[in-house]
Amino acid sequence: MTATARVRRTSTHLADGRELIYYDDTEPFVSGGATRRLDDPRPLPHRFADVVGPDGTPRPVTAPEMRYDVLTGEWVPMASHRMNRTFLPPADANPLAPARPGAAYSDGEIPDTDYDVVVFENRFPSLAAVPGVPDEVAHLDGEALWPLRPAAGRCEVICFSPDPSGSLAGVGTRRMRTVIEAWADRTAALGRLPGVEQVFCFENRGKEIGVTLHHPHGQIYAYPYLAPRTATMLRQARAHRQRTGGNLLRDVLEAELRAGRRVVAESEHWAAYVPAAARWPVEIHLAPRRDVPDLPALTDAERADLARLYLRVLQAGDRFFTQPGAPGGAGEPITLPYIAAWHQAPVRAGREDLRLHLQLFSVLRAPGKLKYLAGSESGMGAWISDTTPERIADRWREVVSDDVEEPGA
C-alpha cells in the first residue's frame, strides 16, 4: 500500500492474476483506518494458464498479435478473443458495479461492496504481454512485406464511480481530482513497462459511440508502438520546430488565445478552445498553459484547476443539445455521447515536441442525427465537416457555466 496526502493507492490481484488498484479519497480508507476487500473469491483459471482444446489436449495460451500495414506504416492489433467480451449486460450482471453485500459469489470485477475509483487490467485486452512469448518480429506466410509481432502492451479499465447510473460529469471536484491522480499514476507506471512506447487514457461514453458497458468508466492503453495520430502529430511538430524553432502545440494554444474567437473557457492553468480545423460536429480541446508532456508532470495546482475546468466542460456537453420542446419552451437536455482522449507525449520519442492536451468530441451533429464516416472520410481519410469551428465554439460558450455543479447541491 502507498499513500499521498489525499489519495490512498492499494494494489491487489484478481483470481485470474490480473492487477486491481483501489484509489481512495474517503475515510476510513484514505488514512489507512480500513482497507478495501483484497481477495477475489471467483473460481477463475489463471489468465495465462494452458487452454484445453476440443481434443482434451492443453495448449499454451495464444498471445495477441499485431500485423504491419505496409501501405500506411501502421501496426494493426488482431484481438479476435474480444468478440466474446461482455456486451450491454442487464443491471444485475454489471461487472463494473461493486460486489453485492452478502453475496457469496458474482462475476463482477471489483471484490469490495463499495469503492471510490478503481483500476484493473481488462479481462478482454486488445494488448497483452504473455510470459514466455518474446517480443520479436516475424513475417506472415514468410513474406517480408508482412511483418508481425506480439501485441505486447497492456489494457486497463478505470471506474470513475460505483454508481452504475452515474457519469464522470457528476462525480464532483474531489472525485474528479482522484480520477486525475489515478490517470497520472497509471501513466507513470505503464510507461515503465518494457516495450511500452505510449500511454493513452480515454473515455467512451454513449451507445452512439459503441460502448459495451454503460457504467461510468474509461480505459488506459499502453501501446508497444506509437499510435498513428501521435506519429502524425510528432511529424508535424518536428517539421514546425525545424521551420520556426517553436513548439507546435504551444504555438497553437497561443494563437487560439490571441484570436479568442474559438476560446470557450479559461482558468489560471488551463484553456478550453475549439481548434481552428475542428473535424467533429462537437469538439473541444483542453490544454495547460505551461509546457507539460504528460499527466504525471502536472503540478498539484494544475491538477486541482483541471478538475474544475474539466467538469465544467463535461457538464456543458450535456447541455449542448436539447430535445425539441413545446412551442416557445425549452427542450430537455440530451446526454452527450462522446470520446475524451488524453494526448500525451510518448514514453521516449518526441517528449520535447509533443504536449499534453485533451480532445473531447462527439459524433452527434443534431438531436437524433449522427455524423457518419462515409465514403470520403472512411475510404480516403479526407474529412468533410458539417459545421464550422466558430459555430461550435459559440454553442459551447452558451452552455458552459462559470462554476461546477457538485453532487447533492
C-alpha positions, -999 to 999 in steps of 0.1 A, spaced: 0 0 0 11 35 -7 -5 68 3 -4 105 -7 -18 135 12 -53 129 -1 -54 96 -22 -45 62 -9 -34 36 -35 -39 -1 -27 -29 -28 -51 -41 -65 -52 -47 -92 -77 -79 -108 -90 -84 -145 -91 -70 -149 -126 -39 -129 -118 -48 -95 -132 -38 -65 -111 -65 -43 -94 -58 -10 -77 -81 10 -54 -77 48 -53 -95 60 -21 -102 96 -12 -128 89 16 -124 78 52 -116 55 68 -97 42 37 -76 73 27 -59 73 62 -55 36 63 -80 31 90 -97 5 69 -88 -14 37 -110 -24 8 -115 -61 2 -84 -75 -15 -93 -112 -22 -113 -123 -52 -135 -154 -45 -142 -162 -81 -132 -197 -93 -113 -183 -124 -84 -200 -141 -52 -180 -143 -54 -159 -174 -21 -174 -188 -29 -210 -179 -29 -236 -206 -61 -238 -226 -77 -272 -231 -87 -278 -267 -116 -297 -281 -95 -329 -282 -87 -326 -245 -51 -315 -250 -38 -285 -231 -20 -259 -252 -3 -226 -242 -25 -195 -243 -23 -177 -276 -7 -142 -274 -25 -114 -292 -6 -103 -323 -4 -73 -345 4 -70 -382 22 -42 -400 2 -25 -428 29 -17 -453 6 6 -472 1 30 -443 30 22 -420 6 13 -391 5 -16 -367 -29 -33 -365 -36 -55 -334 -57 -86 -340 -79 -91 -309 -102 -119 -320 -109 -130 -285 -127 -97 -279 -156 -110 -300 -168 -127 -268 -165 -98 -244 -194 -86 -222 -220 -66 -243 -246 -44 -226 -254 -68 -197 -285 -63 -176 -282 -42 -144 -279 -73 -121 -249 -86 -142 -229 -53 -144 -192 -64 -140 -181 -29 -130 -205 -25 -101 -194 -31 -66 -199 -66 -52 -234 -71 -37 -234 -72 1 -237 -107 14 -233 -123 -20 -211 -154 -19 -200 -151 -55 -207 -129 -85 -188 -124 -117 -181 -88 -110 -146 -74 -113 -145 -54 -81 -144 -76 -49 -155 -48 -24 -191 -37 -19 -180 -1 -25 -151 19 -39 -141 55 -48 -120 50 -80 -107 16 -91 -84 5 -119 -79 -31 -131 -64 -50 -161 -90 -56 -188 -103 -92 -189 -106 -89 -227 -75 -69 -236 -65 -58 -271 -29 -57 -260 -12 -82 -235 23 -93 -228 22 -131 -224 50 -145 -203 75 -166 -223 64 -150 -256 94 -129 -269 86 -95 -285 102 -104 -318 93 -96 -354 83 -125 -376 68 -125 -411 33 -137 -421 35 -166 -446 72 -160 -448 67 -128 -468 90 -98 -459 61 -74 -468 40 -86 -439 58 -82 -405 40 -94 -374 49 -93 -337 31 -99 -304 7 -71 -293 27 -70 -260 11 -39 -243 -14 -36 -215 -51 -25 -213 -67 -13 -181 -102 -2 -171 -108 27 -148 -141 30 -130 -150 66 -121 -178 58 -97 -195 29 -80 -229 42 -92 -239 24 -124 -263 52 -133 -238 80 -127 -214 98 -151 -179 114 -149 -197 148 -153 -215 142 -120 -187 129 -97 -178 163 -82 -144 181 -79 -130 159 -52 -136 126 -71 -125 141 -104 -92 150 -87 -89 114 -76 -95 103 -112 -67 126 -124 -44 112 -97 -52 77 -110 -46 87 -146 -12 102 -137 -2 72 -115 -11 47 -142 6 67 -169 38 67 -150 36 30 -140 27 18 -175 54 40 -191 80 20 -171 69 -14 -185 93 -30 -210 85 -22 -246 58 4 -240 60 34 -262 29 54 -254 2 56 -227 -33 66 -237 -61 75 -212 -96 78 -227 -133 75 -221 -160 63 -245 -195 73 -235 -228 65 -250 -243 38 -272 -238 60 -303 -200 57 -296 -203 19 -293 -199 14 -256 -205 -22 -244 -210 -12 -207 -229 19 -196 -212 21 -161 -192 53 -159 -157 42 -168 -127 48 -191 -97 29 -203 -60 31 -203 -39 16 -231 -1 10 -230 9 7 -267 40 -11 -278 42 14 -307 33 50 -315 -4 53 -324 -10 67 -359 -24 101 -347 6 106 -323 30 97 -351 14 122 -374 14 150 -347 50 142 -340 60 145 -376 41 179 -379 57 191 -346 92 183 -357 87 200 -390 73 231 -373 103 232 -349 127 229 -377 109 256 -397 102 281 -368 121 269 -337 88 268 -318 67 241 -301 37 234 -324 12 227 -297 22 257 -276 21 279 -307 -14 266 -315 -26 274 -280 -11 309 -280 -26 316 -315 -61 305 -303 -58 327 -272 -47 357 -293 -76 352 -318 -101 345 -290 -128 336 -314 -129 299 -305 -119 301 -269 -146 287 -247 -133 290 -211 -101 298 -193 -87 292 -158 -54 300 -141 -36 270 -155 -58 258 -184 -76 269 -215 -105 253 -234 -110 260 -271 -124 246 -303 -95 241 -327 -94 261 -359 -98 230 -381 -122 210 -358 -135 179 -376 -163 168 -354 -197 184 -350 -190 188 -313 -153 192 -303 -132 210 -277 -96 208 -265 -82 215 -230 -46 225 -228 -23 235 -200 -8 270 -202 26 255 -192 46 232 -214 37 198 -199 45 164 -217 20 142 -198 -3 139 -168 24 129 -143 42 161 -150 13 183 -138 17 202 -106 -7 199 -77 -22 233 -86 -26 223 -122 -44 191 -113 -68 209 -90 -75 235 -116 -80 208 -142 -106 190 -121 -128 221 -120 -125 231 -157 -129 195 -170 -161 192 -150 -174 225 -164 -168 212 -199 -184 178 -193 -214 194 -177 -217 219 -206 -216 190 -230 -248 176 -215 -265 209 -223 -251 212 -259 -282 197 -275 -318 196 -263 -348 176 -273 -373 197 -292 -397 212 -267 -432 227 -268 -435 258 -290 -418 286 -271 -405 263 -244 -371 248 -237 -365 212 -245 -349 186 -223 -311 184 -224 -296 154 -243 -269 133 -227 -239 138 -250 -222 107 -264 -185 115 -266 -149 103 -268 -125 120 -244 -89 114 -255 -58 124 -235 -29 131 -259 4 127 -240 40 128 -252 53 93 -259 74 75 -233 107 81 -251 104 97 -286 93 133 -291 89 144 -254 103 178 -263 80 182 -293 46 169 -281 25 185 -254 -3 172 -231 -39 181 -242 -74 167 -240 -95 163 -271 -132 157 -265 -156 151 -294 -189 137 -303 -205 120 -334 -238 137 -326 -244 165 -350 -280 173 -341 -307 156 -319 -312 121 -333 -286 127 -361 -251 112 -362 -220 122 -381 -213 91 -402 -178 85 -415 -189 77 -451 -170 74 -484 -147 104 -482 -138 100 -445 -136 62 -443 -124 54 -478 -99 82 -483 -93 97 -449 -104 130 -464 -126 148 -438 -156 170 -445 -171 190 -417 -208 196 -414 -204 228 -395 -177 254 -386 -155 256 -356 -168 291 -348 -204 279 -346 -193 250 -324 -175 275 -301 -205 298 -300 -226 270 -287 -201 259 -261 -199 294 -247 -237 295 -245 -239 264 -224 -207 264 -203 -211 276 -167 -186 296 -146 -190 270 -118 -193 233 -112 -225 216 -103 -215 195 -73 -233 162 -65 -261 168 -39 -261 205 -44 
